[in-house]
C-alpha cells in the first residue's frame, strides 16, 4: 500500500519560475515554522495512532511524455486505465465546464504528511500531457511545524509523495478552475493525528479553503474511544462552524482495516476514522467500466478486487485473494447522526459509511505522473479511495462556485437528494466489500456489506452525475 499529500503561491507563468517559488518563506504564514514551534493559538503535538494513506500503486506504465491508453494498460497489466477526459465524461463534469463552471473562485485543500518535492513540476507535466490548463494557483503551507527535508531513501516519504501527487492531480481534473492549497504536516507517525488537526484548524481559522480532502485514516479501534478521538477532531468542529466541507477516504481493505501501520488486518469487520466522523463526508470506492470516450459500458459497481487475479498480481505478484476493496461499515465510536435517520433501517444505531462513492478500483485505475526521487520518474497507474476523495472534492468545488459560497457539511443534502430520487445521485446496486486474505498462514474471510437499491454500507447513497448534482447541492446549500 502506498503512503501519500508553503504560504507559497506558485504562478503558472512557467516551470522555472514556479520551481523557484517552491522555496518556503519564513514565519507562520510563510511556510516552514521553526522546529518545535506551533502556529498561534495551537497546542503542541499530542501522541496518537499513526495514519496510513488509502492509495495503491499498481505499477509504472511509461517514462515517456505521452501516457498510455486503455489498450496499453490492458496489454501491460490486464486492466484498463483512465485519463482525465474519460473521468470527466464519466461523471458529467465536462458539460459544466462549457457553462463556465470550473471551480473558479474556490479553493480545494489537500492535507498530507510530508508532501512531494516535485509537486508543481509533476502537475505541469500532467496538465501538458492532457491539454489541461494549470490551476490558478498551487500553494503549499506547513502550519503544524517543521516538515523534515524530503529523503528519497525514506519509504514513507516516497509513499506520501505519491499520495500528494494523486490528490492534487485528480482534484484538479474535476475542478480545473479551482485553486489548490496543499497542507504539509511533519509526521505520519504517532503524532500524525495531532499535526493534521493543528494544520486543518489553521486552514479553517484563516479561511484558506472551501473543501478539505483527506486521503488517509486509521482504524477506529486504534483511536480507542470517543474521548481520545475528541483530542483530534477540533478541525471538524471548527470547519462545521465555518461552513467548510470536509471529506475523507473510506479505506482500501474492504470490511476490515489494518491493525496498525503494518500489513496485519483485523479478522472482523471494522471501519476507519476520520471517515466515520459525523462531521466528515466519507467517500467510498466504485469500479468504472468505460470505453475510449469515457462512456459507461456497464453500471458502476462496488469496488472489490479481492479475487481479481490481475489486480492481485500487480499488488503482490500472486493471484490472491487479498483484501483489495472499498472500506465501508458501521462505526463503533459514533452514534447515527440525524441525517442518516432516513436510512436507519440499514445503519441501525451507529454511524454508517460511506456516504457517497466515486471511482477507486484497481481494475479501473487512473494515470498519474510522478517525478519525485526514490523511484523512476514516469506515468503510474494508481487506485484506491485516495482517488475517490479528491475526485469528489472537485465536484464540491464546482457546487461551491454555483452557490457562491462554501456549502459546509453536505451530508444532510446528500441523504435528502437520495430520498427524493434526485438525478444527481446514481444508485450503485451491485457488489460488496467482503474480503478474503491469508494471515499467519491462515485464511480469513471478513463478511462485509452488499450494495442494494438505496443506501448501503458498501456504496453509501451511490455515486454521482455531476451535471445534475452540482446545481442540486448548490440549491440546497
Helices and strands as residue ranges (DSSP letters): E 8-10, H 15-20, E 25-26, G 28-30, E 31-32, E 52-53, E 56-62, H 70-77, E 80-82, H 84-91, H 94-97, E 107-113, H 119-129, E 138-141, H 155-174, E 179-185, H 192-205, E 211-214, E 216-219, H 220-223, H 226-229, H 234-242, E 245-249, E 272-273, E 281-287, E 301-302, H 309-316, E 329-335, G 338-343, H 344-347, E 350-353, E 356-359, E 364-370, E 378-383, H 385-403, H 411-419, E 425-426, E 435-439, E 442-446, E 463-464, H 466-476
